[in-house]
Amino acid sequence: MLKQKSFYTNYLSVETFIKLFNILYFEGTSNFVHLPQIGRLASAKLHWPFSIHVSEIMDSLIIDGSESEGGGQILRTALSLSSILQKPFIITNIRAKRPKPGLQPQHLQAVNALANITNADVTGAKLGSTEVEFSPRKITGGYYSFDIGTAGSISLLLQSLIPVLLFADRPSKITITGGTHVSHSPTMDYINFVFLPMIRKFGANCEIIIEEFGWYPKGNGKVVLFVKPSSLKAVSIIKKENLISVNGCVSQSNLPEDIIKREEESIRSVFPGILFNSVLKSSASAGNSITLWAEYENTILGVDALGQKGLKAEKLALDAASELENNIKSRAAVDKWMGDQLLIYMALAEGVSQIKVPKITGHMDACFGLIPKFTGNQFKIDDKIISVNGIKRVI
């Protein structure tokens, strides 16, 4: 019969915890160890009492959410890779470098949604939590409905869900309620016209329908995602090949239609031949968004911009058009927003993928450190060309 060791103290420091754990594990004296809460590894004090299974710690990746840019990208990517590769993880210091650290509604929904899809064991899934433990099982596709509950970004939630559902056991239809065009995230038009066509180059079989717009502060937008299980193949996008068209889309709710006309005129002053479209939908809140993209034979570069109170429509449109013009003139083969979003697909595909980015962003840097912890394969960077040998994850 195995012995059991207990420690009688009011609290243990992180350093003491690590020392005691190492002694107990490597001495092999105990299968179960009475230690403070494993979910509080980042705390200054670890409160008594709690029992953990040694193997659970050894099998889980430990991730510091404050590393690199210290935002939600680390959590979203970890959730996806953990679910796909069935590798449990413990993340501490979630969004430590953001004005409001911890889980916000959009991040919490990502945890809960993937816990549902993978039947995962989860602790720490609550608003404001800075620590989460996630241990997934099988990915089960099918019909799901998720409500962020605020104007939290649907597009960022999709960043976590799409890679996982590509490896599900069946096709999936996901209905999501939240924000479709909100700050600090890609607009759903960017997702629809730029991001999805780019990941289809890897072989991803997915599409969306934007049923309702959701703007800050009330949200209530609705998007339906369709994903079929797919095998991913490597891509090489290091040079733009033959411009096909320049395109634009304005989405708007509850605002005068002349705003769209003014924006179109300003955009056409930069791109006279642009293929332009506008979509009007009623919504719980008012809003205006511009998405522009340049389609090449082998890639798509895009920009988006949100209207703001006090910002003239003409300036919003000209700024967006100027940014796209700079992308077209640059030597990069993907835009600055796309680079980090493609890294997980590169890492999971069969073969060596490479892309040329305009610059290395904080989100990219976070992925360079995180993704190899799950896959074992390091990214290489040479003159802004990012490459990696994918692990050929199969369905």
DADA-V577703 format. One record per backbone hydrogen bond with DSSP energy under -0.5 kcal/mol. NH is the residue of the N-H (numbers start at 1). CO is the residue of the C=O. E is the energy in kcal/mol with one decimal. If there is no record, write none. Layout:
<<NH:CO:E> <NH:CO:E>>
This chain:
<<5:32:-0.5> <9:7:-0.8> <12:46:-1.2> <17:13:-2.7> <18:14:-2.4> <19:15:-2.2> <20:16:-2.9> <21:17:-2.7> <22:18:-2.5> <23:19:-2.3> <24:20:-2.6> <25:21:-2.9> <26:22:-2.4> <27:23:-1.9> <28:24:-0.9> <28:25:-0.5> <29:24:-1.1> <30:24:-0.6> <33:52:-1.7> <34:5:-1.5> <35:33:-1.0> <35:50:-1.8> <37:47:-1.1> <40:37:-1.7> <41:38:-1.1> <43:40:-1.8> <46:12:-1.3> <47:45:-0.6> <48:10:-0.8> <52:33:-1.6> <54:31:-1.3> <54:52:-0.5> <56:53:-1.2> <57:53:-1.0> <57:54:-0.8> <58:54:-1.9> <59:55:-1.9> <60:56:-0.8> <60:57:-0.6> <61:88:-2.4> <63:61:-0.6> <63:90:-3.1> <65:63:-0.8> <65:92:-3.3> <67:64:-1.6> <69:362:-0.6> <70:67:-2.1> <74:71:-0.8> <75:71:-0.6> <76:72:-2.7> <77:73:-2.5> <78:74:-2.1> <79:75:-2.6> <80:76:-1.9> <81:77:-2.6> <82:78:-2.6> <83:79:-2.1> <84:80:-2.4> <85:81:-2.7> <86:82:-1.1> <87:82:-1.2> <88:86:-0.6> <89:134:-2.3> <90:61:-3.2> <91:132:-2.7> <92:63:-2.4> <94:130:-2.1> <95:71:-0.5> <96:93:-1.5> <97:70:-1.7> <98:95:-1.6> <101:99:-0.5> <102:94:-2.3> <103:129:-1.7> <107:104:-0.5> <108:104:-2.9> <109:105:-2.4> <110:106:-1.5> <111:107:-2.0> <112:108:-2.7> <113:109:-3.1> <114:110:-2.1> <115:111:-2.0> <116:112:-2.0> <117:113:-2.5> <118:114:-2.1> <119:115:-0.8> <120:115:-1.7> <121:135:-2.5> <122:120:-0.5> <123:133:-1.7> <126:124:-1.7> <128:103:-3.2> <129:126:-2.1> <132:91:-2.1> <133:123:-2.2> <134:89:-2.6> <135:121:-2.3> <137:118:-1.8> <140:117:-2.5> <140:138:-0.6> <141:139:-0.6> <144:142:-0.5> <144:173:-2.2> <146:175:-3.0> <148:146:-0.5> <148:177:-2.9> <154:179:-2.8> <157:153:-1.2> <158:154:-2.4> <159:155:-1.2> <160:156:-0.8> <160:157:-0.9> <161:157:-1.8> <162:158:-2.5> <164:160:-0.7> <165:161:-2.4> <166:162:-1.5> <167:164:-1.8> <168:165:-1.4> <169:139:-0.9> <172:227:-3.0> <173:142:-2.5> <174:225:-2.8> <175:144:-2.4> <176:174:-0.5> <176:223:-2.9> <177:146:-2.3> <178:221:-1.9> <179:152:-3.3> <180:214:-1.9> <181:214:-1.8> <185:182:-0.6> <188:180:-1.9> <191:187:-2.1> <192:188:-2.4> <193:189:-2.9> <194:190:-2.2> <195:190:-2.1> <196:191:-2.8> <198:194:-1.4> <199:195:-2.2> <200:196:-1.7> <201:197:-0.6> <201:198:-0.8> <202:199:-1.1> <203:200:-1.1> <204:199:-1.8> <205:228:-0.6> <206:204:-0.9> <207:226:-2.1> <209:224:-2.2> <211:209:-1.0> <211:222:-1.6> <212:222:-1.9> <215:219:-0.6> <219:215:-3.1> <220:150:-0.5> <221:178:-2.9> <222:212:-1.8> <223:176:-2.4> <224:209:-2.6> <225:174:-3.3> <225:223:-0.5> <226:207:-2.9> <227:172:-2.2> <228:205:-2.7> <230:166:-2.4> <232:393:-0.5> <233:202:-2.9> <234:350:-1.9> <237:354:-3.2> <242:240:-0.6> <244:295:-3.2> <245:295:-1.6> <247:293:-3.1> <248:275:-2.6> <249:291:-2.4> <250:277:-2.0> <251:289:-2.1> <252:279:-2.1> <253:287:-2.5> <259:256:-1.4> <260:257:-0.8> <261:257:-1.2> <262:258:-2.2> <263:259:-2.3> <264:260:-2.7> <265:261:-2.2> <266:262:-1.9> <267:263:-2.4> <268:264:-2.6> <269:265:-0.9> <270:267:-1.5> <271:267:-2.8> <274:271:-1.8> <275:246:-2.7> <276:274:-0.9> <277:248:-1.7> <279:250:-2.8> <281:252:-2.1> <284:219:-0.5> <287:253:-1.9> <289:251:-2.4> <290:305:-2.9> <291:249:-2.5> <292:303:-2.4> <293:247:-2.3> <294:301:-3.0> <295:245:-2.8> <295:293:-0.5> <296:294:-0.6> <296:299:-3.2> <297:241:-2.3> <297:242:-1.4> <301:294:-2.2> <303:292:-2.6> <305:290:-2.4> <307:288:-3.3> <311:308:-2.1> <312:310:-0.6> <316:312:-2.2> <317:313:-2.4> <318:314:-2.5> <319:315:-2.8> <320:316:-1.9> <321:317:-2.5> <322:318:-2.7> <323:319:-2.0> <324:320:-2.2> <325:321:-2.4> <326:322:-2.2> <327:323:-1.9> <328:324:-2.3> <329:325:-1.9> <330:326:-1.4> <333:356:-2.0> <334:356:-1.3> <338:335:-0.7> <339:335:-1.4> <341:337:-0.5> <342:338:-1.3> <342:339:-0.8> <343:339:-0.8> <346:342:-2.2> <347:343:-2.2> <348:344:-1.2> <349:345:-1.3> <350:232:-1.7> <351:349:-0.6> <351:390:-0.5> <353:351:-0.6> <353:388:-2.3> <354:235:-2.1> <355:386:-2.1> <356:237:-1.9> <357:355:-0.6> <357:384:-2.5> <361:359:-0.7> <365:361:-2.4> <366:362:-2.1> <367:363:-1.9> <368:364:-2.5> <369:365:-1.4> <370:366:-1.9> <371:367:-2.2> <373:370:-1.5> <374:370:-0.7> <374:371:-1.5> <375:371:-2.3> <376:372:-2.1> <378:376:-0.5> <380:387:-2.8> <382:385:-2.0> <385:382:-1.5> <386:355:-3.0> <386:384:-0.7> <387:380:-2.4> <388:353:-1.8> <390:351:-2.7> <390:388:-0.8> <391:347:-2.3> <392:349:-1.9> <393:348:-2.2>>
